[in-house]
């Protein structure tokens, strides 16, 4: 049994002493995090300039899209096919078509673009439309925005641990989770 432990110890130390093990122990987690984080950051920060022509058949979103972060929204007067042709011919980069919704359904927008639109454009379009649709639906029910804002509440939860002796201590679930992630990273390294 003593020989087996000596062999295990020697193998372990020979692997741990290698430069590649030390380098990969440090760079491995950084590389894994970069694989996840870098595409997200690039997608969120690469604000290319888009001249977006908007054809809104519902009439709900006229003048609601705000020009910001390289996005310029202009009203388009024409048919959806003319808008698509204009993108294909390079007259503008992006065409946003909002068709009329049937049977009180939510309108489903379509973006036609010469290149893959970035996340910023999709987020601006969806958030603007969601806010406006909410306003319309609330107004139909006779509920004003002021009433909604007044009804919102912010709840803050305090957690207290009680030990066996009955002593109470404040605790933080978020801090415990963060500490758990940190220690698992240290153990991994």
Biotite code that builds the C-alpha atoms (Angstrom):
import biotite.structure as struc

atoms = struc.array([
    struc.Atom([0.000, 0.000, 0.000], chain_id="A", res_id=1, res_name="UNK", atom_name="CA", element="C"),
    struc.Atom([2.896, 2.314, 0.755], chain_id="A", res_id=2, res_name="UNK", atom_name="CA", element="C"),
    struc.Atom([4.244, 1.847, -2.795], chain_id="A", res_id=3, res_name="UNK", atom_name="CA", element="C"),
    struc.Atom([0.906, 2.865, -4.329], chain_id="A", res_id=4, res_name="UNK", atom_name="CA", element="C"),
    struc.Atom([0.802, 6.102, -2.335], chain_id="A", res_id=5, res_name="UNK", atom_name="CA", element="C"),
    struc.Atom([4.398, 6.861, -3.380], chain_id="A", res_id=6, res_name="UNK", atom_name="CA", element="C"),
    struc.Atom([3.484, 6.311, -7.047], chain_id="A", res_id=7, res_name="UNK", atom_name="CA", element="C"),
    struc.Atom([0.369, 8.495, -6.751], chain_id="A", res_id=8, res_name="UNK", atom_name="CA", element="C"),
    struc.Atom([2.353, 11.239, -5.009], chain_id="A", res_id=9, res_name="UNK", atom_name="CA", element="C"),
    struc.Atom([5.122, 11.149, -7.634], chain_id="A", res_id=10, res_name="UNK", atom_name="CA", element="C"),
    struc.Atom([2.633, 11.211, -10.549], chain_id="A", res_id=11, res_name="UNK", atom_name="CA", element="C"),
    struc.Atom([0.678, 14.040, -8.970], chain_id="A", res_id=12, res_name="UNK", atom_name="CA", element="C"),
    struc.Atom([3.757, 16.160, -8.296], chain_id="A", res_id=13, res_name="UNK", atom_name="CA", element="C"),
    struc.Atom([5.190, 15.511, -11.770], chain_id="A", res_id=14, res_name="UNK", atom_name="CA", element="C"),
    struc.Atom([1.973, 16.782, -13.355], chain_id="A", res_id=15, res_name="UNK", atom_name="CA", element="C"),
    struc.Atom([1.491, 19.762, -11.020], chain_id="A", res_id=16, res_name="UNK", atom_name="CA", element="C"),
    struc.Atom([5.070, 20.966, -11.495], chain_id="A", res_id=17, res_name="UNK", atom_name="CA", element="C"),
    struc.Atom([4.682, 21.213, -15.268], chain_id="A", res_id=18, res_name="UNK", atom_name="CA", element="C"),
    struc.Atom([4.432, 24.733, -16.634], chain_id="A", res_id=19, res_name="UNK", atom_name="CA", element="C"),
    struc.Atom([1.485, 23.738, -18.807], chain_id="A", res_id=20, res_name="UNK", atom_name="CA", element="C"),
    struc.Atom([-0.531, 22.699, -15.738], chain_id="A", res_id=21, res_name="UNK", atom_name="CA", element="C"),
    struc.Atom([0.160, 25.999, -13.969], chain_id="A", res_id=22, res_name="UNK", atom_name="CA", element="C"),
    struc.Atom([-0.594, 28.055, -17.084], chain_id="A", res_id=23, res_name="UNK", atom_name="CA", element="C"),
    struc.Atom([-3.832, 26.198, -17.875], chain_id="A", res_id=24, res_name="UNK", atom_name="CA", element="C"),
    struc.Atom([-4.959, 26.374, -14.245], chain_id="A", res_id=25, res_name="UNK", atom_name="CA", element="C"),
    struc.Atom([-4.808, 30.155, -14.492], chain_id="A", res_id=26, res_name="UNK", atom_name="CA", element="C"),
    struc.Atom([-5.794, 30.621, -18.131], chain_id="A", res_id=27, res_name="UNK", atom_name="CA", element="C"),
    struc.Atom([-8.436, 27.856, -18.311], chain_id="A", res_id=28, res_name="UNK", atom_name="CA", element="C"),
    struc.Atom([-11.152, 29.671, -16.336], chain_id="A", res_id=29, res_name="UNK", atom_name="CA", element="C"),
    struc.Atom([-10.275, 32.971, -18.023], chain_id="A", res_id=30, res_name="UNK", atom_name="CA", element="C"),
    struc.Atom([-10.563, 31.322, -21.441], chain_id="A", res_id=31, res_name="UNK", atom_name="CA", element="C"),
    struc.Atom([-13.909, 29.704, -20.553], chain_id="A", res_id=32, res_name="UNK", atom_name="CA", element="C"),
    struc.Atom([-15.295, 33.006, -19.279], chain_id="A", res_id=33, res_name="UNK", atom_name="CA", element="C"),
    struc.Atom([-14.049, 34.778, -22.411], chain_id="A", res_id=34, res_name="UNK", atom_name="CA", element="C"),
    struc.Atom([-15.851, 32.261, -24.641], chain_id="A", res_id=35, res_name="UNK", atom_name="CA", element="C"),
    struc.Atom([-19.119, 33.182, -22.937], chain_id="A", res_id=36, res_name="UNK", atom_name="CA", element="C"),
    struc.Atom([-18.659, 36.897, -22.219], chain_id="A", res_id=37, res_name="UNK", atom_name="CA", element="C"),
    struc.Atom([-16.849, 38.230, -25.322], chain_id="A", res_id=38, res_name="UNK", atom_name="CA", element="C"),
    struc.Atom([-19.644, 37.461, -27.854], chain_id="A", res_id=39, res_name="UNK", atom_name="CA", element="C"),
    struc.Atom([-22.215, 39.043, -25.551], chain_id="A", res_id=40, res_name="UNK", atom_name="CA", element="C"),
    struc.Atom([-20.120, 42.190, -25.083], chain_id="A", res_id=41, res_name="UNK", atom_name="CA", element="C"),
    struc.Atom([-19.423, 42.464, -28.809], chain_id="A", res_id=42, res_name="UNK", atom_name="CA", element="C"),
    struc.Atom([-23.119, 42.035, -29.600], chain_id="A", res_id=43, res_name="UNK", atom_name="CA", element="C"),
    struc.Atom([-24.119, 44.714, -27.108], chain_id="A", res_id=44, res_name="UNK", atom_name="CA", element="C"),
    struc.Atom([-21.407, 47.256, -27.971], chain_id="A", res_id=45, res_name="UNK", atom_name="CA", element="C"),
    struc.Atom([-21.144, 46.951, -31.735], chain_id="A", res_id=46, res_name="UNK", atom_name="CA", element="C"),
    struc.Atom([-23.608, 49.679, -32.550], chain_id="A", res_id=47, res_name="UNK", atom_name="CA", element="C"),
    struc.Atom([-23.420, 49.920, -36.285], chain_id="A", res_id=48, res_name="UNK", atom_name="CA", element="C"),
    struc.Atom([-25.311, 52.719, -37.987], chain_id="A", res_id=49, res_name="UNK", atom_name="CA", element="C"),
    struc.Atom([-28.716, 51.688, -39.252], chain_id="A", res_id=50, res_name="UNK", atom_name="CA", element="C"),
    struc.Atom([-31.077, 53.827, -41.256], chain_id="A", res_id=51, res_name="UNK", atom_name="CA", element="C"),
    struc.Atom([-34.333, 52.088, -40.429], chain_id="A", res_id=52, res_name="UNK", atom_name="CA", element="C"),
    struc.Atom([-37.388, 52.748, -42.555], chain_id="A", res_id=53, res_name="UNK", atom_name="CA", element="C"),
    struc.Atom([-40.591, 51.901, -40.679], chain_id="A", res_id=54, res_name="UNK", atom_name="CA", element="C"),
    struc.Atom([-43.836, 50.796, -42.307], chain_id="A", res_id=55, res_name="UNK", atom_name="CA", element="C"),
    struc.Atom([-46.433, 50.636, -39.532], chain_id="A", res_id=56, res_name="UNK", atom_name="CA", element="C"),
    struc.Atom([-49.772, 49.336, -40.763], chain_id="A", res_id=57, res_name="UNK", atom_name="CA", element="C"),
    struc.Atom([-51.236, 49.500, -37.243], chain_id="A", res_id=58, res_name="UNK", atom_name="CA", element="C"),
    struc.Atom([-50.562, 53.227, -36.797], chain_id="A", res_id=59, res_name="UNK", atom_name="CA", element="C"),
    struc.Atom([-49.737, 52.616, -33.129], chain_id="A", res_id=60, res_name="UNK", atom_name="CA", element="C"),
    struc.Atom([-46.008, 53.285, -33.319], chain_id="A", res_id=61, res_name="UNK", atom_name="CA", element="C"),
    struc.Atom([-45.848, 56.410, -35.479], chain_id="A", res_id=62, res_name="UNK", atom_name="CA", element="C"),
    struc.Atom([-43.150, 58.667, -34.022], chain_id="A", res_id=63, res_name="UNK", atom_name="CA", element="C"),
    struc.Atom([-42.520, 56.304, -31.089], chain_id="A", res_id=64, res_name="UNK", atom_name="CA", element="C"),
    struc.Atom([-39.121, 54.996, -32.190], chain_id="A", res_id=65, res_name="UNK", atom_name="CA", element="C"),
    struc.Atom([-36.348, 57.267, -30.887], chain_id="A", res_id=66, res_name="UNK", atom_name="CA", element="C"),
    struc.Atom([-33.176, 57.931, -32.892], chain_id="A", res_id=67, res_name="UNK", atom_name="CA", element="C"),
    struc.Atom([-30.267, 56.861, -30.679], chain_id="A", res_id=68, res_name="UNK", atom_name="CA", element="C"),
    struc.Atom([-27.061, 54.779, -30.649], chain_id="A", res_id=69, res_name="UNK", atom_name="CA", element="C"),
    struc.Atom([-26.583, 54.870, -34.418], chain_id="A", res_id=70, res_name="UNK", atom_name="CA", element="C"),
    struc.Atom([-30.237, 54.073, -35.148], chain_id="A", res_id=71, res_name="UNK", atom_name="CA", element="C"),
    struc.Atom([-32.198, 56.483, -37.315], chain_id="A", res_id=72, res_name="UNK", atom_name="CA", element="C"),
    struc.Atom([-35.896, 55.729, -37.743], chain_id="A", res_id=73, res_name="UNK", atom_name="CA", element="C"),
    struc.Atom([-37.849, 57.219, -40.645], chain_id="A", res_id=74, res_name="UNK", atom_name="CA", element="C"),
    struc.Atom([-41.398, 56.632, -41.796], chain_id="A", res_id=75, res_name="UNK", atom_name="CA", element="C"),
    struc.Atom([-41.754, 54.646, -45.017], chain_id="A", res_id=76, res_name="UNK", atom_name="CA", element="C"),
    struc.Atom([-44.614, 55.285, -47.407], chain_id="A", res_id=77, res_name="UNK", atom_name="CA", element="C"),
    struc.Atom([-45.023, 52.395, -49.780], chain_id="A", res_id=78, res_name="UNK", atom_name="CA", element="C"),
    struc.Atom([-45.791, 48.712, -49.839], chain_id="A", res_id=79, res_name="UNK", atom_name="CA", element="C"),
    struc.Atom([-43.889, 46.005, -47.976], chain_id="A", res_id=80, res_name="UNK", atom_name="CA", element="C"),
    struc.Atom([-42.492, 44.708, -51.290], chain_id="A", res_id=81, res_name="UNK", atom_name="CA", element="C"),
    struc.Atom([-41.192, 48.180, -52.175], chain_id="A", res_id=82, res_name="UNK", atom_name="CA", element="C"),
    struc.Atom([-39.479, 48.330, -48.779], chain_id="A", res_id=83, res_name="UNK", atom_name="CA", element="C"),
    struc.Atom([-37.816, 44.955, -49.299], chain_id="A", res_id=84, res_name="UNK", atom_name="CA", element="C"),
    struc.Atom([-36.683, 45.984, -52.788], chain_id="A", res_id=85, res_name="UNK", atom_name="CA", element="C"),
    struc.Atom([-35.208, 49.208, -51.412], chain_id="A", res_id=86, res_name="UNK", atom_name="CA", element="C"),
    struc.Atom([-33.091, 47.233, -48.921], chain_id="A", res_id=87, res_name="UNK", atom_name="CA", element="C"),
    struc.Atom([-31.967, 44.867, -51.665], chain_id="A", res_id=88, res_name="UNK", atom_name="CA", element="C"),
    struc.Atom([-31.001, 47.826, -53.895], chain_id="A", res_id=89, res_name="UNK", atom_name="CA", element="C"),
    struc.Atom([-29.098, 49.507, -51.021], chain_id="A", res_id=90, res_name="UNK", atom_name="CA", element="C"),
    struc.Atom([-31.275, 52.610, -50.630], chain_id="A", res_id=91, res_name="UNK", atom_name="CA", element="C"),
    struc.Atom([-31.314, 52.023, -46.869], chain_id="A", res_id=92, res_name="UNK", atom_name="CA", element="C"),
    struc.Atom([-29.894, 49.341, -44.595], chain_id="A", res_id=93, res_name="UNK", atom_name="CA", element="C"),
    struc.Atom([-32.955, 48.179, -42.691], chain_id="A", res_id=94, res_name="UNK", atom_name="CA", element="C"),
    struc.Atom([-36.704, 47.955, -43.232], chain_id="A", res_id=95, res_name="UNK", atom_name="CA", element="C"),
    struc.Atom([-39.033, 47.419, -40.258], chain_id="A", res_id=96, res_name="UNK", atom_name="CA", element="C"),
    struc.Atom([-42.458, 46.148, -41.275], chain_id="A", res_id=97, res_name="UNK", atom_name="CA", element="C"),
    struc.Atom([-45.219, 46.066, -38.658], chain_id="A", res_id=98, res_name="UNK", atom_name="CA", element="C"),
    struc.Atom([-48.264, 44.339, -40.189], chain_id="A", res_id=99, res_name="UNK", atom_name="CA", element="C"),
    struc.Atom([-51.790, 44.804, -38.884], chain_id="A", res_id=100, res_name="UNK", atom_name="CA", element="C"),
    struc.Atom([-52.649, 42.308, -36.201], chain_id="A", res_id=101, res_name="UNK", atom_name="CA", element="C"),
    struc.Atom([-55.730, 40.187, -36.605], chain_id="A", res_id=102, res_name="UNK", atom_name="CA", element="C"),
    struc.Atom([-58.349, 39.504, -33.916], chain_id="A", res_id=103, res_name="UNK", atom_name="CA", element="C"),
    struc.Atom([-56.823, 41.745, -31.237], chain_id="A", res_id=104, res_name="UNK", atom_name="CA", element="C"),
    struc.Atom([-53.467, 39.941, -31.424], chain_id="A", res_id=105, res_name="UNK", atom_name="CA", element="C"),
    struc.Atom([-50.098, 41.592, -30.795], chain_id="A", res_id=106, res_name="UNK", atom_name="CA", element="C"),
    struc.Atom([-48.462, 42.816, -34.016], chain_id="A", res_id=107, res_name="UNK", atom_name="CA", element="C"),
    struc.Atom([-45.447, 40.720, -35.036], chain_id="A", res_id=108, res_name="UNK", atom_name="CA", element="C"),
    struc.Atom([-42.778, 42.975, -36.592], chain_id="A", res_id=109, res_name="UNK", atom_name="CA", element="C"),
    struc.Atom([-40.429, 41.798, -39.331], chain_id="A", res_id=110, res_name="UNK", atom_name="CA", element="C"),
    struc.Atom([-36.976, 43.288, -39.894], chain_id="A", res_id=111, res_name="UNK", atom_name="CA", element="C"),
    struc.Atom([-35.519, 43.115, -43.393], chain_id="A", res_id=112, res_name="UNK", atom_name="CA", element="C"),
    struc.Atom([-31.824, 44.037, -43.512], chain_id="A", res_id=113, res_name="UNK", atom_name="CA", element="C"),
    struc.Atom([-28.856, 43.763, -45.841], chain_id="A", res_id=114, res_name="UNK", atom_name="CA", element="C"),
    struc.Atom([-26.771, 42.382, -42.946], chain_id="A", res_id=115, res_name="UNK", atom_name="CA", element="C"),
    struc.Atom([-27.667, 40.592, -39.723], chain_id="A", res_id=116, res_name="UNK", atom_name="CA", element="C"),
    struc.Atom([-29.147, 43.293, -37.447], chain_id="A", res_id=117, res_name="UNK", atom_name="CA", element="C"),
    struc.Atom([-27.402, 43.685, -34.095], chain_id="A", res_id=118, res_name="UNK", atom_name="CA", element="C"),
    struc.Atom([-29.020, 43.086, -30.723], chain_id="A", res_id=119, res_name="UNK", atom_name="CA", element="C"),
    struc.Atom([-29.323, 46.813, -30.062], chain_id="A", res_id=120, res_name="UNK", atom_name="CA", element="C"),
    struc.Atom([-31.744, 47.270, -32.969], chain_id="A", res_id=121, res_name="UNK", atom_name="CA", element="C"),
    struc.Atom([-33.863, 44.280, -31.973], chain_id="A", res_id=122, res_name="UNK", atom_name="CA", element="C"),
    struc.Atom([-33.941, 45.399, -28.325], chain_id="A", res_id=123, res_name="UNK", atom_name="CA", element="C"),
    struc.Atom([-34.957, 48.967, -29.216], chain_id="A", res_id=124, res_name="UNK", atom_name="CA", element="C"),
    struc.Atom([-37.745, 47.787, -31.524], chain_id="A", res_id=125, res_name="UNK", atom_name="CA", element="C"),
    struc.Atom([-39.128, 45.193, -29.106], chain_id="A", res_id=126, res_name="UNK", atom_name="CA", element="C"),
    struc.Atom([-38.969, 47.398, -25.998], chain_id="A", res_id=127, res_name="UNK", atom_name="CA", element="C"),
    struc.Atom([-40.559, 50.362, -27.789], chain_id="A", res_id=128, res_name="UNK", atom_name="CA", element="C"),
    struc.Atom([-43.357, 48.194, -29.147], chain_id="A", res_id=129, res_name="UNK", atom_name="CA", element="C"),
    struc.Atom([-43.946, 46.448, -25.808], chain_id="A", res_id=130, res_name="UNK", atom_name="CA", element="C"),
    struc.Atom([-44.263, 49.769, -23.944], chain_id="A", res_id=131, res_name="UNK", atom_name="CA", element="C"),
    struc.Atom([-46.643, 51.209, -26.515], chain_id="A", res_id=132, res_name="UNK", atom_name="CA", element="C"),
    struc.Atom([-48.826, 48.080, -26.640], chain_id="A", res_id=133, res_name="UNK", atom_name="CA", element="C"),
    struc.Atom([-49.034, 48.079, -22.832], chain_id="A", res_id=134, res_name="UNK", atom_name="CA", element="C"),
    struc.Atom([-50.164, 51.727, -22.876], chain_id="A", res_id=135, res_name="UNK", atom_name="CA", element="C"),
    struc.Atom([-52.816, 50.961, -25.490], chain_id="A", res_id=136, res_name="UNK", atom_name="CA", element="C"),
    struc.Atom([-54.147, 47.929, -23.625], chain_id="A", res_id=137, res_name="UNK", atom_name="CA", element="C"),
    struc.Atom([-54.229, 49.801, -20.318], chain_id="A", res_id=138, res_name="UNK", atom_name="CA", element="C"),
    struc.Atom([-56.046, 52.728, -21.910], chain_id="A", res_id=139, res_name="UNK", atom_name="CA", element="C"),
    struc.Atom([-58.639, 50.333, -23.368], chain_id="A", res_id=140, res_name="UNK", atom_name="CA", element="C"),
    struc.Atom([-59.312, 49.063, -19.849], chain_id="A", res_id=141, res_name="UNK", atom_name="CA", element="C"),
    struc.Atom([-59.507, 52.588, -18.421], chain_id="A", res_id=142, res_name="UNK", atom_name="CA", element="C"),
    struc.Atom([-56.287, 52.322, -16.399], chain_id="A", res_id=143, res_name="UNK", atom_name="CA", element="C"),
    struc.Atom([-53.906, 55.276, -16.498], chain_id="A", res_id=144, res_name="UNK", atom_name="CA", element="C"),
    struc.Atom([-50.115, 55.072, -16.302], chain_id="A", res_id=145, res_name="UNK", atom_name="CA", element="C"),
    struc.Atom([-50.181, 57.063, -13.069], chain_id="A", res_id=146, res_name="UNK", atom_name="CA", element="C"),
    struc.Atom([-52.336, 54.404, -11.422], chain_id="A", res_id=147, res_name="UNK", atom_name="CA", element="C"),
    struc.Atom([-49.924, 51.680, -12.550], chain_id="A", res_id=148, res_name="UNK", atom_name="CA", element="C"),
    struc.Atom([-46.910, 53.595, -11.214], chain_id="A", res_id=149, res_name="UNK", atom_name="CA", element="C"),
    struc.Atom([-48.694, 54.215, -7.925], chain_id="A", res_id=150, res_name="UNK", atom_name="CA", element="C"),
    struc.Atom([-49.567, 50.527, -7.600], chain_id="A", res_id=151, res_name="UNK", atom_name="CA", element="C"),
    struc.Atom([-45.994, 49.292, -8.067], chain_id="A", res_id=152, res_name="UNK", atom_name="CA", element="C"),
    struc.Atom([-44.209, 48.270, -4.895], chain_id="A", res_id=153, res_name="UNK", atom_name="CA", element="C"),
    struc.Atom([-40.598, 47.453, -4.153], chain_id="A", res_id=154, res_name="UNK", atom_name="CA", element="C"),
    struc.Atom([-40.258, 44.567, -1.697], chain_id="A", res_id=155, res_name="UNK", atom_name="CA", element="C"),
    struc.Atom([-36.975, 44.051, 0.111], chain_id="A", res_id=156, res_name="UNK", atom_name="CA", element="C"),
    struc.Atom([-36.618, 40.738, 1.942], chain_id="A", res_id=157, res_name="UNK", atom_name="CA", element="C"),
    struc.Atom([-34.476, 40.419, 5.045], chain_id="A", res_id=158, res_name="UNK", atom_name="CA", element="C"),
    struc.Atom([-33.255, 36.929, 5.879], chain_id="A", res_id=159, res_name="UNK", atom_name="CA", element="C"),
    struc.Atom([-32.417, 35.887, 9.423], chain_id="A", res_id=160, res_name="UNK", atom_name="CA", element="C"),
    struc.Atom([-30.837, 32.588, 10.404], chain_id="A", res_id=161, res_name="UNK", atom_name="CA", element="C"),
    struc.Atom([-31.769, 31.080, 13.759], chain_id="A", res_id=162, res_name="UNK", atom_name="CA", element="C"),
    struc.Atom([-29.183, 28.722, 15.212], chain_id="A", res_id=163, res_name="UNK", atom_name="CA", element="C"),
    struc.Atom([-29.819, 25.872, 17.656], chain_id="A", res_id=164, res_name="UNK", atom_name="CA", element="C"),
    struc.Atom([-29.386, 28.096, 20.693], chain_id="A", res_id=165, res_name="UNK", atom_name="CA", element="C"),
    struc.Atom([-32.029, 30.523, 19.392], chain_id="A", res_id=166, res_name="UNK", atom_name="CA", element="C"),
    struc.Atom([-29.610, 33.294, 18.445], chain_id="A", res_id=167, res_name="UNK", atom_name="CA", element="C"),
    struc.Atom([-30.716, 35.286, 15.412], chain_id="A", res_id=168, res_name="UNK", atom_name="CA", element="C"),
    struc.Atom([-28.248, 36.522, 12.786], chain_id="A", res_id=169, res_name="UNK", atom_name="CA", element="C"),
    struc.Atom([-28.895, 38.477, 9.607], chain_id="A", res_id=170, res_name="UNK", atom_name="CA", element="C"),
    struc.Atom([-27.807, 36.638, 6.489], chain_id="A", res_id=171, res_name="UNK", atom_name="CA", element="C"),
    struc.Atom([-27.547, 37.314, 2.777], chain_id="A", res_id=172, res_name="UNK", atom_name="CA", element="C"),
    struc.Atom([-28.481, 34.688, 0.214], chain_id="A", res_id=173, res_name="UNK", atom_name="CA", element="C"),
    struc.Atom([-26.740, 36.652, -2.539], chain_id="A", res_id=174, res_name="UNK", atom_name="CA", element="C"),
    struc.Atom([-23.508, 36.859, -0.539], chain_id="A", res_id=175, res_name="UNK", atom_name="CA", element="C"),
    struc.Atom([-23.633, 33.138, 0.244], chain_id="A", res_id=176, res_name="UNK", atom_name="CA", element="C"),
    struc.Atom([-24.132, 32.307, -3.448], chain_id="A", res_id=177, res_name="UNK", atom_name="CA", element="C"),
    struc.Atom([-21.270, 34.595, -4.482], chain_id="A", res_id=178, res_name="UNK", atom_name="CA", element="C"),
    struc.Atom([-19.002, 33.040, -1.885], chain_id="A", res_id=179, res_name="UNK", atom_name="CA", element="C"),
    struc.Atom([-19.987, 29.576, -3.128], chain_id="A", res_id=180, res_name="UNK", atom_name="CA", element="C"),
    struc.Atom([-19.138, 30.461, -6.734], chain_id="A", res_id=181, res_name="UNK", atom_name="CA", element="C"),
    struc.Atom([-15.841, 32.015, -5.673], chain_id="A", res_id=182, res_name="UNK", atom_name="CA", element="C"),
    struc.Atom([-14.777, 29.035, -3.581], chain_id="A", res_id=183, res_name="UNK", atom_name="CA", element="C"),
    struc.Atom([-15.746, 26.590, -6.348], chain_id="A", res_id=184, res_name="UNK", atom_name="CA", element="C"),
    struc.Atom([-13.539, 28.593, -8.739], chain_id="A", res_id=185, res_name="UNK", atom_name="CA", element="C"),
    struc.Atom([-10.675, 28.453, -6.242], chain_id="A", res_id=186, res_name="UNK", atom_name="CA", element="C"),
    struc.Atom([-11.167, 24.691, -5.801], chain_id="A", res_id=187, res_name="UNK", atom_name="CA", element="C"),
    struc.Atom([-11.217, 24.258, -9.575], chain_id="A", res_id=188, res_name="UNK", atom_name="CA", element="C"),
    struc.Atom([-7.945, 26.156, -9.879], chain_id="A", res_id=189, res_name="UNK", atom_name="CA", element="C"),
])
